[in-house]
């Protein structure tokens, strides 16, 4: 089931994002890489900026997340990560 994520999903969202980022670390420019790749503060800023996260849930566990943001007359996919 795909559902909108809630604040209670924040730690799981971060786990999925940061674990997925490790998989493609070698492709991220050095000046963009940091650990963790996304912090809780950054996630909160993204949400405050209008990004809404949706997740694919199976058997009560999030398997992937996608952040979507409406900007003027377009909808942007800002984040898309899945568990490895």
MARROZA-316929 format. One record per residue (C-alpha): residue number from 1; residue in three letters; x, y, z. Coordinates in pm, 1 decimal, padded with zeros to 6 digits, always signed. Layout:
N
<atom><i>NUM</i><aa>ALA</aa><X>X</X><Y>Y</Y><Z>Z</Z></atom>
...
//
This chain:
84
<atom><i>1</i><aa>UNK</aa><X>+00000.0</X><Y>+00000.0</Y><Z>+00000.0</Z></atom>
<atom><i>2</i><aa>UNK</aa><X>+00122.9</X><Y>+00349.0</Y><Z>-00079.7</Z></atom>
<atom><i>3</i><aa>UNK</aa><X>+00043.8</X><Y>+00600.5</Y><Z>+00191.3</Z></atom>
<atom><i>4</i><aa>UNK</aa><X>+00139.6</X><Y>+00946.3</Y><Z>+00304.2</Z></atom>
<atom><i>5</i><aa>UNK</aa><X>+00410.6</X><Y>+00936.6</Y><Z>+00567.8</Z></atom>
<atom><i>6</i><aa>UNK</aa><X>+00361.7</X><Y>+01096.4</Y><Z>+00906.1</Z></atom>
<atom><i>7</i><aa>UNK</aa><X>+00597.4</X><Y>+01248.9</Y><Z>+01159.5</Z></atom>
<atom><i>8</i><aa>UNK</aa><X>+00615.1</X><Y>+00912.0</Y><Z>+01334.2</Z></atom>
<atom><i>9</i><aa>UNK</aa><X>+00781.5</X><Y>+00774.4</Y><Z>+01017.7</Z></atom>
<atom><i>10</i><aa>UNK</aa><X>+01072.1</X><Y>+01022.1</Y><Z>+01035.3</Z></atom>
<atom><i>11</i><aa>UNK</aa><X>+01331.3</X><Y>+00778.7</Y><Z>+01171.3</Z></atom>
<atom><i>12</i><aa>UNK</aa><X>+01237.0</X><Y>+00515.4</Y><Z>+00915.7</Z></atom>
<atom><i>13</i><aa>UNK</aa><X>+01246.8</X><Y>+00770.5</Y><Z>+00632.6</Z></atom>
<atom><i>14</i><aa>UNK</aa><X>+01595.7</X><Y>+00873.0</Y><Z>+00741.8</Z></atom>
<atom><i>15</i><aa>UNK</aa><X>+01707.1</X><Y>+00510.3</Y><Z>+00767.0</Z></atom>
<atom><i>16</i><aa>UNK</aa><X>+01588.3</X><Y>+00440.0</Y><Z>+00412.6</Z></atom>
<atom><i>17</i><aa>UNK</aa><X>+01745.1</X><Y>+00758.3</Y><Z>+00270.5</Z></atom>
<atom><i>18</i><aa>UNK</aa><X>+02077.6</X><Y>+00721.9</Y><Z>+00446.8</Z></atom>
<atom><i>19</i><aa>UNK</aa><X>+02113.1</X><Y>+00350.3</Y><Z>+00372.7</Z></atom>
<atom><i>20</i><aa>UNK</aa><X>+02028.0</X><Y>+00405.4</Y><Z>+00006.4</Z></atom>
<atom><i>21</i><aa>UNK</aa><X>+02276.5</X><Y>+00693.7</Y><Z>-00015.7</Z></atom>
<atom><i>22</i><aa>UNK</aa><X>+02552.8</X><Y>+00457.9</Y><Z>+00097.2</Z></atom>
<atom><i>23</i><aa>UNK</aa><X>+02483.1</X><Y>+00242.2</Y><Z>-00208.9</Z></atom>
<atom><i>24</i><aa>UNK</aa><X>+02566.1</X><Y>+00524.4</Y><Z>-00450.9</Z></atom>
<atom><i>25</i><aa>UNK</aa><X>+02817.6</X><Y>+00715.2</Y><Z>-00237.7</Z></atom>
<atom><i>26</i><aa>UNK</aa><X>+03086.0</X><Y>+00686.0</Y><Z>-00505.7</Z></atom>
<atom><i>27</i><aa>UNK</aa><X>+02866.6</X><Y>+00880.3</Y><Z>-00750.7</Z></atom>
<atom><i>28</i><aa>UNK</aa><X>+02791.1</X><Y>+01170.2</Y><Z>-00516.0</Z></atom>
<atom><i>29</i><aa>UNK</aa><X>+03034.0</X><Y>+01462.0</Y><Z>-00556.6</Z></atom>
<atom><i>30</i><aa>UNK</aa><X>+03269.0</X><Y>+01488.5</Y><Z>-00258.9</Z></atom>
<atom><i>31</i><aa>UNK</aa><X>+03150.3</X><Y>+01840.7</Y><Z>-00182.2</Z></atom>
<atom><i>32</i><aa>UNK</aa><X>+02792.5</X><Y>+01708.1</Y><Z>-00149.3</Z></atom>
<atom><i>33</i><aa>UNK</aa><X>+02861.7</X><Y>+01398.6</Y><Z>+00061.0</Z></atom>
<atom><i>34</i><aa>UNK</aa><X>+02829.9</X><Y>+01403.9</Y><Z>+00438.1</Z></atom>
<atom><i>35</i><aa>UNK</aa><X>+02733.4</X><Y>+01156.7</Y><Z>+00706.5</Z></atom>
<atom><i>36</i><aa>UNK</aa><X>+02460.6</X><Y>+01116.2</Y><Z>+00769.9</Z></atom>
<atom><i>37</i><aa>UNK</aa><X>+02359.3</X><Y>+01203.6</Y><Z>+00415.9</Z></atom>
<atom><i>38</i><aa>UNK</aa><X>+02036.9</X><Y>+01353.4</Y><Z>+00554.8</Z></atom>
<atom><i>39</i><aa>UNK</aa><X>+01988.0</X><Y>+01455.1</Y><Z>+00917.6</Z></atom>
<atom><i>40</i><aa>UNK</aa><X>+01662.2</X><Y>+01481.0</Y><Z>+01108.6</Z></atom>
<atom><i>41</i><aa>UNK</aa><X>+01692.6</X><Y>+01860.3</Y><Z>+01094.2</Z></atom>
<atom><i>42</i><aa>UNK</aa><X>+01731.2</X><Y>+01851.4</Y><Z>+00715.2</Z></atom>
<atom><i>43</i><aa>UNK</aa><X>+01432.3</X><Y>+01620.2</Y><Z>+00681.0</Z></atom>
<atom><i>44</i><aa>UNK</aa><X>+01221.4</X><Y>+01858.3</Y><Z>+00888.5</Z></atom>
<atom><i>45</i><aa>UNK</aa><X>+01337.6</X><Y>+02153.4</Y><Z>+00674.0</Z></atom>
<atom><i>46</i><aa>UNK</aa><X>+01240.8</X><Y>+01965.9</Y><Z>+00357.3</Z></atom>
<atom><i>47</i><aa>UNK</aa><X>+00893.6</X><Y>+01898.5</Y><Z>+00497.7</Z></atom>
<atom><i>48</i><aa>UNK</aa><X>+00854.7</X><Y>+02259.3</Y><Z>+00612.8</Z></atom>
<atom><i>49</i><aa>UNK</aa><X>+00949.0</X><Y>+02365.6</Y><Z>+00257.7</Z></atom>
<atom><i>50</i><aa>UNK</aa><X>+00648.5</X><Y>+02174.1</Y><Z>+00125.6</Z></atom>
<atom><i>51</i><aa>UNK</aa><X>+00785.9</X><Y>+01830.7</Y><Z>+00044.5</Z></atom>
<atom><i>52</i><aa>UNK</aa><X>+00534.7</X><Y>+01557.9</Y><Z>+00126.0</Z></atom>
<atom><i>53</i><aa>UNK</aa><X>+00671.8</X><Y>+01207.7</Y><Z>+00170.6</Z></atom>
<atom><i>54</i><aa>UNK</aa><X>+00483.9</X><Y>+00899.3</Y><Z>+00059.7</Z></atom>
<atom><i>55</i><aa>UNK</aa><X>+00590.0</X><Y>+00546.5</Y><Z>+00134.8</Z></atom>
<atom><i>56</i><aa>UNK</aa><X>+00537.4</X><Y>+00196.8</Y><Z>+00006.7</Z></atom>
<atom><i>57</i><aa>UNK</aa><X>+00433.5</X><Y>-00011.6</Y><Z>+00304.7</Z></atom>
<atom><i>58</i><aa>UNK</aa><X>+00412.3</X><Y>-00388.7</Y><Z>+00317.2</Z></atom>
<atom><i>59</i><aa>UNK</aa><X>+00332.0</X><Y>-00591.1</Y><Z>+00629.0</Z></atom>
<atom><i>60</i><aa>UNK</aa><X>+00362.0</X><Y>-00277.3</Y><Z>+00842.0</Z></atom>
<atom><i>61</i><aa>UNK</aa><X>+00712.2</X><Y>-00185.5</Y><Z>+00716.0</Z></atom>
<atom><i>62</i><aa>UNK</aa><X>+00813.3</X><Y>+00100.0</Y><Z>+00487.1</Z></atom>
<atom><i>63</i><aa>UNK</aa><X>+01008.7</X><Y>-00035.3</Y><Z>+00191.1</Z></atom>
<atom><i>64</i><aa>UNK</aa><X>+01061.9</X><Y>+00290.3</Y><Z>+00004.9</Z></atom>
<atom><i>65</i><aa>UNK</aa><X>+00985.1</X><Y>+00659.7</Y><Z>+00020.7</Z></atom>
<atom><i>66</i><aa>UNK</aa><X>+00934.1</X><Y>+00940.8</Y><Z>-00227.6</Z></atom>
<atom><i>67</i><aa>UNK</aa><X>+00920.1</X><Y>+01311.7</Y><Z>-00158.3</Z></atom>
<atom><i>68</i><aa>UNK</aa><X>+00693.6</X><Y>+01520.4</Y><Z>-00379.6</Z></atom>
<atom><i>69</i><aa>UNK</aa><X>+00675.0</X><Y>+01898.8</Y><Z>-00387.6</Z></atom>
<atom><i>70</i><aa>UNK</aa><X>+00429.7</X><Y>+02124.3</Y><Z>-00569.3</Z></atom>
<atom><i>71</i><aa>UNK</aa><X>+00599.2</X><Y>+02434.0</Y><Z>-00709.5</Z></atom>
<atom><i>72</i><aa>UNK</aa><X>+00382.9</X><Y>+02675.7</Y><Z>-00902.3</Z></atom>
<atom><i>73</i><aa>UNK</aa><X>+00243.3</X><Y>+02477.3</Y><Z>-01195.8</Z></atom>
<atom><i>74</i><aa>UNK</aa><X>+00463.3</X><Y>+02168.7</Y><Z>-01164.4</Z></atom>
<atom><i>75</i><aa>UNK</aa><X>+00502.1</X><Y>+01880.2</Y><Z>-00923.0</Z></atom>
<atom><i>76</i><aa>UNK</aa><X>+00861.4</X><Y>+01780.6</Y><Z>-00848.7</Z></atom>
<atom><i>77</i><aa>UNK</aa><X>+00991.9</X><Y>+01444.1</Y><Z>-00735.9</Z></atom>
<atom><i>78</i><aa>UNK</aa><X>+01250.8</X><Y>+01557.4</Y><Z>-00483.7</Z></atom>
<atom><i>79</i><aa>UNK</aa><X>+01350.0</X><Y>+01227.0</Y><Z>-00325.3</Z></atom>
<atom><i>80</i><aa>UNK</aa><X>+01307.7</X><Y>+00863.8</Y><Z>-00422.7</Z></atom>
<atom><i>81</i><aa>UNK</aa><X>+01470.9</X><Y>+00588.9</Y><Z>-00217.3</Z></atom>
<atom><i>82</i><aa>UNK</aa><X>+01410.5</X><Y>+00219.4</Y><Z>-00156.3</Z></atom>
<atom><i>83</i><aa>UNK</aa><X>+01551.0</X><Y>-00032.6</Y><Z>+00088.5</Z></atom>
<atom><i>84</i><aa>UNK</aa><X>+01830.5</X><Y>-00245.3</Y><Z>-00052.0</Z></atom>
//
